[in-house]
């Protein structure tokens, strides 16, 4: 029998170890040591038996110095150690881990990552979690790990009920109705009389709190702006059609751009390059030039002179045909029908836990918004960021797609945003968004700013089931960081530096779809040679 280091602060966690030790063979000895000194403090038999007072035991426990050992022989033993449930103390151990009340451990996600090397060092090691559901906080990681699938109902059972959570974890559930059938009694606080679980609920002053603590209800709530179930649905729709790309170097841009070229518009829209049937339609025939146009085009000093009118007409027609073919897009497979907006949430810091820059490409298909892909990077060089954005715009141009606009956050990097407004104007209209500026729209019933307005617009799409998102965990974590505090949208960064940047880029991309007209002319078509001037007007002498 092997006992390893459970992690926790409750003495009840070692009770299974003590109970198991009662049934072991006589040659196995159970002893307690002071981990700081390595001295035995409880154990032994007869005159050599050691013991300490309850107060000393409690002091050792609070100082995390208790170590329980099961000796299989004089030289071989297994040990159990009680340590604090945090990342720093969880490292450099190996064994079976017991975690108590995991729904109240603040950094549970990061702690679980730190525990993976602990529990995977041996196939016999296990991770055992115990908890009641979190109190009105569906943003806690335990909600993702342990909550039952939506709509699952449990019948009272003295042995409890087993289910598999959305994360694939087997969970044994025993609520007040199950434990009552197993013999656990409940007594009224005032009368002292034995009561049923339903009567206990009727007497409880906090009904929702009673549902959580005694009926083990995983209740949606708290301050999260994005509902967990709706977010899960939006991500399920994005499987195999939406993608996040982490760009650590320019080499990472190549596969990301190739994916964008192949998947722009999605499968159902018929905009994929492989969905095109045959060659693109031929350009319209070039009209014959007038004698005046050929004269101007063949004027001395402009280009080599033709020796005859027939040769001149042929040269002009060939040049016009070349101009028409070069001016046509490389591929236009229904691209003009695709409405797409680009959002750029800017960050210029490159520290380890700083928030990244995110470029989001959002497509509009009727009432639905689809976040086709995002490009996520960290760089302090604006030129690198601009070249990456330019490469994205070039891919869209090769597919025959013109974005409606690029909306860039100009709250902190206003000068850089104004430069980009000029830099990209030949490719796409650039809309600058300052989060703190007031929004002036007749449809608003109360004053607001762009941060609240665009955030609520994106949340409304999610709540109306009209938003499709990439299915990765990065997106889910990013969206769940966004909170609502007395009507305001706020976001506190986590320990990895994530700060709702994907949410911000998506809401900017949504603004790009609605901020400008799709028929806006960006720049006039480029001419391959100067056009002939108009004929001179007749004047009176």
MILOPA-54844 format. One record per residue (C-alpha): residue number from 1; x, y, z. Coordinates in steps of 0.25 Angstrom, whole numbers, plus 2048, in hexadecimal, padded with zeros to 3 digits. Layout:
<filums>
  resi   c1   c2   c3
   NUM    X    Y    Z
...
</filums>
This chain:
<filums>
  resi   c1   c2   c3
     1  800  800  800
     2  806  80E  7FC
     3  802  81B  801
     4  807  828  7FB
     5  807  837  7FD
     6  7F8  83C  7FD
     7  7F7  84B  7FC
     8  7EE  852  805
     9  7EB  859  812
    10  7E1  850  819
    11  7E4  845  822
    12  7D8  83D  81D
    13  7E1  83A  810
    14  7E9  831  818
    15  7DE  829  81E
    16  7DD  81F  812
    17  7EC  81C  814
    18  7EA  81A  823
    19  7DE  811  820
    20  7E5  809  816
    21  7F1  807  820
    22  7E8  800  82A
    23  7E6  7F5  820
    24  7F4  7F2  81C
    25  7FC  7E6  821
    26  803  7E7  82F
    27  811  7E9  829
    28  80D  7F6  823
    29  80F  802  82C
    30  809  80F  82C
    31  811  81B  831
    32  811  82A  831
    33  81D  832  82F
    34  821  841  830
    35  825  844  822
    36  82E  84F  825
    37  837  847  82F
    38  834  839  82A
    39  831  834  838
    40  826  82B  83C
    41  81B  831  844
    42  810  827  844
    43  812  818  843
    44  818  80C  849
    45  813  802  853
    46  815  7FF  862
    47  81F  807  869
    48  825  80D  85D
    49  818  813  858
    50  818  821  855
    51  80C  82B  856
    52  80A  83A  856
    53  7FE  843  85B
    54  7F3  848  852
    55  7F8  856  853
    56  806  852  84E
    57  7FF  849  843
    58  7F7  855  83E
    59  803  85E  83E
    60  80B  855  836
    61  7FF  853  82C
    62  7FE  863  82B
    63  80D  864  828
    64  80C  859  81D
    65  816  850  825
    66  80E  844  826
    67  812  837  81F
    68  80B  82A  820
    69  813  81D  81D
    70  80F  80F  81A
    71  81B  806  81C
    72  81A  7F9  814
    73  828  7F5  81A
    74  833  7FB  822
    75  838  802  816
    76  82C  804  80D
    77  821  80D  80F
    78  816  816  808
    79  813  823  80D
    80  808  82D  80D
    81  80A  83C  80E
    82  800  848  810
    83  805  854  809
    84  7FE  861  805
    85  7F6  861  7F8
    86  7FE  86A  7F0
    87  807  869  7E4
    88  814  86C  7EB
    89  813  861  7F5
    90  80D  857  7EB
    91  819  856  7E3
    92  824  84C  7E4
    93  81B  841  7EA
    94  816  834  7E4
    95  80A  82B  7E9
    96  7FB  82A  7EB
    97  7F5  838  7ED
    98  7E9  83B  7F5
    99  7E3  849  7F4
   100  7D8  84E  7FD
   101  7CE  859  7FA
   102  7D4  85C  7EC
   103  7C9  865  7E8
   104  7CF  86F  7F2
   105  7DD  86E  7EE
   106  7E0  87B  7E6
   107  7EA  877  7DC
   108  7E5  869  7DA
   109  7E8  869  7CB
   110  7F6  86C  7CD
   111  7F7  862  7D9
   112  7F2  857  7D0
   113  7FD  85A  7C6
   114  807  859  7D1
   115  802  84C  7D6
   116  803  845  7C8
   117  811  840  7CB
   118  80E  83C  7D9
   119  803  832  7D5
   120  808  82D  7C8
   121  815  828  7CD
   122  80F  81A  7D0
   123  803  813  7CB
   124  7FE  810  7D9
   125  7FD  81F  7DD
   126  7F0  826  7DD
   127  7EA  834  7DE
   128  7DE  834  7E8
   129  7D5  841  7E8
   130  7CA  844  7F2
   131  7C2  850  7F3
   132  7B4  857  7F3
   133  7B1  860  7E7
   134  7B6  86E  7E7
   135  7AD  879  7ED
   136  7A7  880  7E1
   137  7B4  880  7D9
   138  7B3  879  7CC
   139  7C1  87F  7C8
   140  7C8  876  7D2
   141  7D0  86B  7CB
   142  7C9  860  7D3
   143  7BC  863  7CC
   144  7C3  85F  7BF
   145  7C9  853  7C5
   146  7BE  84D  7CD
   147  7B0  853  7CA
   148  7A6  848  7C4
   149  7A1  849  7B6
   150  795  852  7B4
   151  788  84C  7B7
   152  78D  840  7BE
   153  784  83C  7CA
   154  788  833  7D6
   155  77E  82A  7DE
   156  781  829  7ED
   157  78A  81D  7EF
   158  790  819  7FD
   159  79D  815  7F5
   160  79D  823  7EE
   161  79D  825  7DF
   162  7A9  824  7D5
   163  7AA  82D  7C8
   164  7B4  831  7BE
   165  7B7  840  7BE
   166  7B8  849  7B1
   167  7C7  847  7B3
   168  7C7  838  7B3
   169  7C9  837  7C2
   170  7C1  82C  7CA
   171  7BA  832  7D6
   172  7B3  82C  7E2
   173  7A8  835  7E6
   174  7A1  833  7F4
   175  797  83E  7F7
   176  78E  840  804
   177  784  837  7FE
   178  78E  82C  7FB
   179  795  82D  809
   180  787  82D  810
   181  784  820  80A
   182  791  81B  80E
   183  78E  81E  81D
   184  793  82C  81F
   185  78A  834  827
   186  786  843  827
   187  781  84B  833
   188  77A  858  833
   189  782  863  83A
   190  776  869  842
   191  76E  85D  846
   192  779  852  846
   193  770  849  83F
   194  774  83F  834
   195  770  845  826
   196  770  841  818
   197  779  847  80D
   198  76D  84E  807
   199  769  854  815
   200  777  858  817
   201  776  860  80A
   202  769  866  80E
   203  770  86B  81B
   204  77C  870  814
   205  77D  880  813
   206  786  87F  807
   207  77F  876  7FD
   208  789  877  7F2
   209  795  875  7FB
   210  78D  869  801
   211  78C  863  7F3
   212  79B  865  7F0
   213  7A0  85F  7FE
   214  796  854  801
   215  790  851  7F3
   216  79D  852  7EC
   217  797  85B  7E1
   218  7A1  861  7D7
   219  79A  86F  7D5
   220  79D  878  7CA
   221  7A0  886  7CF
   222  7AA  88F  7D5
   223  7B0  89B  7CD
   224  7B4  894  7C0
   225  7AF  89C  7B4
   226  7AF  890  7AB
   227  7A6  884  7AF
   228  7AE  877  7B0
   229  7A3  86F  7A9
   230  7A1  878  79D
   231  7B0  87A  79C
   232  7B2  86B  79B
   233  7A7  86A  790
   234  7AE  875  788
   235  7BB  86E  789
   236  7B5  860  785
   237  7B0  867  778
   238  7BE  86C  775
   239  7C4  85E  775
   240  7CC  85C  768
   241  7C8  869  763
   242  7CF  874  76C
   243  7DD  875  771
   244  7E6  87C  77A
   245  7F5  87E  776
   246  800  881  780
   247  80A  889  778
   248  818  887  77F
   249  820  88B  772
   250  81E  88F  764
   251  81F  880  760
   252  812  87D  767
   253  80B  887  75E
   254  80C  87E  752
   255  804  872  756
   256  7FA  87C  75C
   257  7F8  883  74F
   258  7F7  877  747
   259  7EC  872  751
   260  7E5  87F  74F
   261  7E6  87F  740
   262  7E0  871  740
   263  7D5  873  74A
   264  7D0  881  748
   265  7C1  881  747
   266  7BF  873  74C
   267  7BB  867  746
   268  7AC  869  745
   269  7AE  877  73E
   270  7B4  871  732
   271  7C0  87B  733
   272  7CB  871  734
   273  7D5  871  729
   274  7D3  863  726
   275  7C4  865  725
   276  7C6  86D  718
   277  7C1  866  70C
   278  7CA  869  6FF
   279  7D2  875  6FC
   280  7CD  883  700
   281  7C4  88A  6F6
   282  7CC  891  6EB
   283  7CD  8A0  6EB
   284  7C4  8A8  6E2
   285  7C9  8AB  6D4
   286  7D2  8B7  6D2
   287  7CB  8C2  6CA
   288  7D2  8C8  6BE
   289  7D9  8D4  6C1
   290  7D5  8E1  6BA
   291  7DF  8E8  6B1
   292  7E1  8F3  6BB
   293  7E4  8E9  6C6
   294  7EF  8E2  6BD
   295  7F5  8EF  6B9
   296  7F6  8F4  6C8
   297  7FC  8E6  6CC
   298  806  8E6  6C0
   299  80A  8F4  6C2
   300  819  8F7  6C1
   301  821  8F4  6CD
   302  817  8EB  6D4
   303  81A  8DD  6CF
   304  820  8D7  6C1
   305  818  8DD  6B5
   306  810  8D3  6AD
   307  814  8D4  69E
   308  805  8D2  699
   309  7F7  8D4  69E
   310  7F5  8C4  69E
   311  801  8C2  6A7
   312  7FD  8CE  6B0
   313  7EF  8C8  6B2
   314  7F5  8BA  6B5
   315  7FF  8C0  6BF
   316  7F4  8C8  6C6
   317  7EB  8BC  6C7
   318  7F6  8B3  6CD
   319  7FA  8BD  6D7
   320  7EB  8BF  6DC
   321  7E9  8B0  6DD
   322  7F5  8AF  6E6
   323  7F1  8BA  6EF
   324  7E3  8B4  6F0
   325  7E9  8A6  6F4
   326  7F2  8AC  6FE
   327  7E8  8B5  704
   328  7DF  8A8  707
   329  7E0  8A1  714
   330  7E8  894  714
   331  7DB  88C  719
   332  7CE  891  71B
   333  7C5  885  71F
   334  7B9  88D  724
   335  7C2  895  72D
   336  7BA  8A2  72A
   337  7AE  89C  732
   338  7B6  899  73E
   339  7B5  8A4  749
   340  7C1  8A4  752
   341  7C6  8AD  75D
   342  7D4  8AE  763
   343  7D7  8B1  772
   344  7E5  8B5  777
   345  7E7  8B6  786
   346  7F5  8BC  788
   347  7FF  8B8  792
   348  80E  8BC  791
   349  814  8B5  79D
   350  81B  8A8  79C
   351  81D  8A4  7AA
   352  81A  896  7AE
   353  80C  899  7B5
   354  809  8A5  7AC
   355  7FC  8A5  7A4
   356  7FE  8A2  795
   357  7F9  8A9  788
   358  7ED  8A2  781
   359  7E8  8A4  773
   360  7DA  89E  772
   361  7D4  89B  764
   362  7C4  89A  766
   363  7BB  896  75B
   364  7AC  89A  75A
   365  7A2  890  755
   366  795  895  757
   367  792  898  766
   368  79E  88F  769
   369  7AC  893  76C
   370  7B7  889  76A
   371  7C5  88C  770
   372  7CC  885  764
   373  7DA  886  76A
   374  7E3  88E  773
   375  7F2  892  773
   376  7F8  893  780
   377  806  899  783
   378  80F  8A1  78C
   379  819  8AB  786
   380  81D  8B9  789
   381  821  8BC  77B
   382  815  8C3  774
   383  81B  8C0  766
   384  81B  8B1  769
   385  80C  8B2  76D
   386  809  8BA  760
   387  810  8B1  757
   388  808  8A5  75D
   389  7FB  8AD  75B
   390  7FF  8B0  74D
   391  801  8A1  74A
   392  7F3  89E  74F
   393  7ED  8A9  746
   394  7F5  8A4  73A
   395  7EF  896  73C
   396  7E1  89C  73D
   397  7E4  8A3  730
   398  7E9  897  729
   399  7DC  890  72D
   400  7D4  89C  727
   401  7CF  8A1  734
   402  7CF  8AF  739
   403  7CD  8B1  748
   404  7C3  8BB  74C
   405  7CC  8C2  755
   406  7D8  8C0  75F
   407  7D4  8C5  76D
   408  7E0  8C7  776
   409  7E0  8CB  785
   410  7E6  8D9  786
   411  7E4  8DA  795
   412  7F3  8D9  799
   413  7FA  8D9  78C
   414  7F3  8E5  785
   415  7FF  8EA  77D
   416  802  8DC  778
   417  7F3  8DA  774
   418  7F3  8E7  76C
   419  800  8E2  765
   420  7F9  8D5  761
   421  7ED  8DD  75C
   422  7F6  8E3  752
   423  7FE  8D7  750
   424  7F3  8CD  74C
   425  7E9  8D7  745
   426  7ED  8D1  737
   427  7E8  8C3  73C
   428  7DD  8C6  746
   429  7D6  8D1  74E
   430  7DC  8D2  75C
   431  7D2  8D6  767
   432  7D8  8DB  774
   433  7D1  8D7  781
   434  7D4  8DE  78E
   435  7CD  8D6  799
   436  7CB  8E1  7A3
   437  7C4  8EA  798
   438  7B5  8EC  799
   439  7AC  8E5  78F
   440  7A2  8EE  788
   441  796  8E5  782
   442  787  8E8  783
   443  784  8DA  787
   444  78B  8DB  794
   445  782  8DD  7A0
   446  78E  8E2  7A9
   447  79C  8E7  7A7
   448  7A7  8DD  7A5
   449  7B5  8DC  79F
   450  7BB  8D4  794
   451  7C0  8C9  79D
   452  7B3  8C6  7A3
   453  7AB  8C8  796
   454  7B4  8BF  78E
   455  7B5  8B5  799
   456  7A6  8B4  79B
   457  7A4  8B2  78C
   458  7AD  8A6  78C
   459  7A7  8A0  798
   460  799  8A2  792
   461  79E  89A  786
   462  7A3  88F  790
   463  796  88F  798
   464  78D  88F  78B
   465  795  882  786
   466  79A  88A  77A
   467  7A9  889  77D
   468  7B3  87E  779
   469  7C1  87E  77F
   470  7CD  875  77E
   471  7CC  869  787
   472  7D9  86A  78E
   473  7DB  86C  79D
   474  7E2  879  79B
   475  7D6  87F  796
   476  7CD  87A  7A1
   477  7D7  87F  7AC
   478  7D8  88C  7A5
   479  7C9  88F  7A4
   480  7C6  88A  7B2
   481  7D0  895  7B8
   482  7C6  89F  7B4
   483  7BD  8A4  7BF
   484  7B1  8AD  7C1
   485  7B2  8B6  7CD
   486  7A6  8BF  7D0
   487  7A3  8BF  7C1
   488  7B2  8C2  7BD
   489  7BA  8B8  7B5
   490  7C7  8B6  7BD
   491  7D3  8AB  7BB
   492  7DE  8A8  7C5
   493  7EA  8A1  7BF
   494  7ED  893  7C3
   495  7FB  88E  7C7
   496  7FE  88B  7B9
   497  7FC  899  7B4
   498  7EF  896  7AD
   499  7E6  8A2  7AE
   500  7DA  8A0  7A5
   501  7E2  8A3  799
   502  7DA  89A  78F
   503  7CD  89F  794
   504  7D2  8AD  792
   505  7D7  8AA  784
   506  7CA  8A3  780
   507  7C1  8AF  785
   508  7CA  8B8  77C
   509  7C8  8AF  770
   510  7B9  8AF  773
   511  7BA  8BF  773
   512  7C2  8BE  766
   513  7B6  8B7  75F
   514  7AC  8C2  763
   515  7B4  8CF  763
   516  7B6  8D1  754
   517  7AE  8CE  748
   518  7B2  8C2  740
   519  7B1  8CA  733
   520  7BB  8D4  737
   521  7C6  8D6  72D
   522  7D4  8D5  733
   523  7DE  8DA  728
   524  7DC  8DC  719
   525  7E1  8D0  710
   526  7F0  8D1  70D
   527  7F3  8D5  6FF
   528  7FE  8CE  6F7
   529  801  8DB  6EF
   530  7FB  8E9  6EF
   531  7ED  8EA  6E9
   532  7EC  8F3  6DC
   533  7E7  901  6DF
   534  7D9  905  6DB
   535  7D8  90B  6CD
   536  7DA  91A  6CD
   537  7CD  922  6CE
   538  7C9  92B  6C3
   539  7CB  93A  6C6
   540  7C5  946  6C0
   541  7D0  94F  6B9
</filums>
